[in-house]
Amino acid sequence: MLRNLANRTAPVRLATLLLAGVALTAPTALSPAFALSELQDAPQPVPGEQAPSGEQKSTPPVAEPVAEEPDEEERLPLEIPMPDPLINKSATATKDEVPAADEPETAGPVEVLTDISKIPAPVARMRELIVEAAASGDIERLRSLLGKGPNQTQVTGVTGDEDPVAILKGLSGDQEGVEILAILLDVLSTGFVLVDKGTPQEAYVWPYFAEKKLSTLTPPEKVDLFRLVTAGDFADMEEFGSYNFYRVGIMPDGKWKFFIAGD
């Protein structure tokens, strides 16, 4: 009886072992076979990541992120914008920056004349008459030479119908007008110049300092000037910018045009 039971148990154990072996080898048999190259390209599981339960699905390969190159503007270092200037230079241009206006052409050198014989006869005659009247010491002798009305000589201080002889007496340092007569003689004893040639204002002017820059005077010319004015007067003229003492003008037709002081 016992022997028969042992004989039955042996086949059962053998069948159990066979079934267990089949169970262990079943997944492997069901899994598809892969080539070696496919196994190398297959995505590797991420460490720590568990496969989803149930049927296992193949995960597509994840593309590696490609670093984008920075734009050209991003490559350049950031620059801090400079603040606008407090002063608008375009609105406050210096003198060297502003376009210079066309300057008038500089007049040529002044030709100083001294030869009375080379000037028009009417001019020489009027000068001679003025010298004679001034040398006489009688200022009334100038009246007929000064003229009247529209042709009257322009005299400093005379406006309207005022008496030019009376005005000249008032300008003199003495009551008789002798000082003015002496000045008139000194002025006419210097060199002279021709101004406004070829125009209605053409005239011969004494002294030549009136038409010449003081800065261009030579030492001998300064001596001539100091016969008429003092060193203090000359300093005032330099500050003023030109000769501003008495001058005489006679037109080519012999008319005594002016006897004035100032600019």
C-alpha positions in Angstrom: 0.0 0.0 0.0 2.7 2.4 0.9 4.8 1.4 -2.1 2.0 2.3 -4.5 1.5 5.7 -2.9 5.2 6.5 -3.4 5.0 5.4 -7.0 2.1 7.8 -7.6 3.9 10.7 -5.9 7.0 10.6 -8.2 5.1 11.3 -11.4 3.3 14.2 -9.8 6.5 15.8 -8.7 8.0 15.4 -12.2 5.0 17.0 -13.8 5.2 19.9 -11.3 8.9 20.5 -12.1 8.2 20.5 -15.8 5.4 23.0 -15.5 7.6 25.3 -13.4 10.3 25.2 -16.0 7.8 26.0 -18.7 6.5 29.0 -16.7 10.0 30.4 -16.2 10.9 30.1 -19.9 7.6 31.3 -21.3 8.4 35.1 -21.2 11.7 34.6 -22.9 10.1 32.6 -25.6 7.3 35.2 -26.1 9.8 38.1 -26.3 10.9 39.1 -29.8 14.5 38.6 -30.8 16.6 41.7 -31.5 19.8 42.0 -33.5 22.9 43.3 -31.8 22.7 46.6 -33.7 19.1 47.1 -32.6 20.1 46.5 -29.1 22.8 49.1 -29.2 20.5 51.8 -30.7 17.7 51.0 -28.3 17.1 53.9 -25.8 18.5 53.2 -22.4 16.2 53.5 -19.5 16.7 56.6 -17.3 18.1 55.7 -14.0 15.5 55.8 -11.3 12.6 55.7 -13.8 10.4 52.7 -13.5 8.7 51.1 -16.5 5.0 51.5 -16.6 3.0 48.6 -15.4 1.3 46.4 -17.9 2.5 46.0 -21.5 5.9 47.5 -22.0 6.0 50.1 -24.8 9.1 51.3 -26.7 10.1 54.9 -25.9 11.1 57.0 -28.9 14.6 58.4 -28.8 14.8 61.8 -27.2 16.7 64.4 -29.3 19.5 66.1 -27.5 18.9 69.9 -27.2 21.1 71.9 -29.6 22.5 75.1 -28.1 21.3 78.0 -30.1 23.9 80.5 -31.2 23.3 84.0 -29.7 22.3 86.7 -32.0 24.9 89.3 -33.1 23.3 91.9 -30.8 23.6 89.4 -27.9 27.2 88.8 -28.6 28.1 92.5 -28.3 28.8 93.8 -24.8 26.0 95.9 -23.4 26.8 99.6 -23.7 25.3 102.1 -21.3 23.9 105.1 -23.3 25.6 108.3 -22.7 23.4 111.2 -21.4 22.6 114.1 -23.8 25.0 117.1 -23.4 23.7 119.9 -21.3 24.6 122.4 -23.9 23.5 122.0 -27.5 26.7 122.8 -29.4 24.8 123.1 -32.7 22.8 125.9 -31.2 25.8 127.5 -29.5 28.4 127.2 -32.1 31.7 129.0 -31.4 32.7 131.8 -33.6 35.4 129.5 -35.5 32.4 127.0 -36.2 29.9 129.5 -37.5 30.3 130.1 -41.3 31.9 133.6 -41.7 30.1 136.2 -43.8 31.9 137.5 -46.8 34.2 140.2 -45.5 34.6 143.3 -47.6 37.8 143.4 -49.5 40.5 145.3 -47.7 41.3 148.6 -49.4 44.7 148.9 -50.9 47.5 151.0 -49.5 46.7 154.7 -49.2 48.6 156.9 -51.6 49.8 159.9 -49.8 50.2 163.0 -52.0 52.4 166.0 -51.3 52.9 167.7 -54.7 50.4 170.5 -55.0 51.3 171.1 -58.6 49.9 167.7 -59.6 46.4 168.3 -58.3 43.6 170.0 -60.3 44.0 173.8 -60.5 40.7 174.6 -58.8 41.7 172.5 -55.8 45.1 174.1 -55.5 43.5 177.6 -55.8 41.0 177.0 -53.0 43.7 175.6 -50.7 45.8 178.7 -51.4 42.9 181.0 -50.5 42.2 179.1 -47.3 45.8 179.3 -46.3 45.9 183.1 -46.9 42.7 183.7 -44.9 43.9 181.6 -41.9 47.4 183.2 -41.9 45.8 186.7 -41.7 44.5 185.9 -38.2 41.0 187.3 -39.3 38.5 184.5 -39.2 36.0 186.6 -41.1 38.0 186.1 -44.2 36.8 182.5 -44.3 33.2 183.6 -44.7 33.3 184.1 -48.5 35.1 180.8 -48.9 32.6 178.8 -46.9 29.7 179.8 -49.2 26.0 179.9 -48.5 22.9 177.8 -49.0 23.1 174.4 -50.5 26.7 174.9 -51.5 27.8 176.0 -48.0 30.8 174.1 -46.6 30.0 171.5 -44.0 31.3 172.7 -40.7 31.3 170.8 -37.4 28.5 171.9 -35.2 26.5 173.8 -37.9 22.9 172.8 -38.4 20.4 174.6 -40.4 20.9 178.3 -41.0 23.5 178.8 -38.3 26.4 181.1 -39.0 29.5 178.9 -39.7 32.0 181.6 -38.7 30.3 182.1 -35.4 30.3 178.4 -34.8 34.1 178.2 -35.6 34.7 181.0 -33.1 32.8 179.0 -30.5 34.9 175.9 -31.1 38.2 177.9 -30.7 40.0 178.1 -27.4 40.0 181.9 -27.7 37.2 184.4 -28.5 38.6 185.5 -31.8 39.0 182.0 -33.4 42.7 182.3 -33.7 43.2 178.7 -32.5 40.9 177.4 -35.2 42.9 179.3 -37.8 46.1 177.8 -36.6 44.7 174.3 -36.7 43.5 175.0 -40.3 47.0 176.0 -41.3 48.6 172.9 -39.7 46.1 170.6 -41.4 46.7 172.0 -44.9 50.5 171.8 -44.4 50.4 168.0 -44.3 50.2 165.4 -47.1 46.8 164.6 -48.5 44.9 161.8 -50.3 42.3 161.4 -53.0 39.1 159.7 -51.8 36.0 158.3 -53.6 37.7 158.7 -57.0 35.4 158.6 -59.9 32.3 159.3 -57.8 30.2 162.4 -57.0 31.9 162.4 -53.6 35.4 162.6 -55.0 37.6 164.9 -53.0 41.1 165.7 -51.9 41.4 165.3 -48.1 43.9 166.8 -45.6 45.5 165.4 -43.6 46.2 161.9 -45.0 45.9 160.5 -41.4 42.1 160.7 -41.9 42.2 157.9 -44.5 45.0 155.8 -43.1 45.1 153.3 -40.3 47.0 154.6 -37.3 48.6 151.2 -36.8 50.3 151.5 -40.2 51.9 155.0 -39.6 55.6 155.1 -39.9 57.8 157.0 -37.4 58.0 160.1 -39.7 54.3 160.0 -40.2 53.7 159.9 -36.5 55.9 163.0 -36.2 53.5 164.7 -38.7 50.5 163.6 -36.7 52.0 164.9 -33.4 52.3 168.3 -34.9 48.5 168.4 -34.8 47.7 166.4 -31.7 49.2 165.5 -28.4 50.3 162.1 -27.2 47.1 161.9 -25.1 45.0 162.7 -28.2 46.8 160.0 -30.1 46.0 157.4 -27.4 42.3 158.4 -27.5 42.4 158.0 -31.3 43.9 154.5 -31.0 41.1 153.6 -28.6 38.5 155.2 -30.9 40.0 153.3 -33.9 40.9 156.1 -36.3 41.9 159.7 -36.7 39.2 161.9 -35.4 40.6 165.4 -35.3 40.0 168.2 -37.9 40.1 167.5 -41.6 39.6 169.5 -44.8 38.0 168.3 -48.0 38.1 170.1 -51.4 36.3 168.8 -54.5 37.9 168.7 -57.9 35.9 171.7 -59.1 37.4 173.8 -56.2 34.4 173.8 -53.9 35.3 173.6 -50.2 33.4 170.5 -49.2 33.9 170.3 -45.4 35.9 171.4 -42.4 35.0 168.9 -39.7 36.2 167.0 -36.7 35.3 163.5 -35.6 34.7 160.3 -37.5 
